[in-house]
Amino acid sequence: MSETIPIFPLNTVLFPGALMPLRIFEPRYRQMLERCLDGNGRFGVALIKSGKEVGASATPYELGTIARIERVDEENNGSIPIIARGMERFRIVSLDYSLPYLVADVRLLEELVDEAAEIAAAHAREEVNRYIRLLLAVRGEWHRQPELPNDPLGLLHFLGTVLLGLSAEIRQRILEAEPVSNRLEMASTVLSEAAGQLEKNVMRSGPGEDRSIFGAN
């Protein structure tokens, strides 16, 4: 299935199911927002491959995620706050640079839930449960228990939020991985490494001190 959508090149990666707050202030993206609100509220989020997020034009990676606008707040200090949710992934077929903002013909990607996905999901649940429990312990919230989706796609959507602290390049590699089992396995490996580092931080600082184990984007 194909679709023609505006593209928002950003220095971050949106996963299906994850929420993304944005502040729209550049005139070209205000124009893009008007187009989206007049239509179906959908645009594409793609990691910048070259160029800059603000001002000059940017070239995005070919694979990104459809974002659907869920809320638009009143303008504040020259910017319009919006919240969008990641939907399905897409691959850019062609780019149109004729407007102030990028427009692309994209091919929507089906999720290939292969036979190995259930096994990969079970492993991923173990790693994300370990990681989240460590985070809660660091924050002194020992009583809380993480509730994780059981199905592979639901778990992938959940991981879209958990993996926010990773570098954009790592998140892009996970987003591009096929089939679903490979994406889950890649996420499991990253979360296992993150949990191991967090355990070291806990040993050094003790519970109650919330330290980020990831570098800022």
Order of alpha helices (4+ residues) and beta strands (2+ residues): beta-beta-alpha-beta-beta-beta-beta-beta-alpha-alpha-alpha-alpha
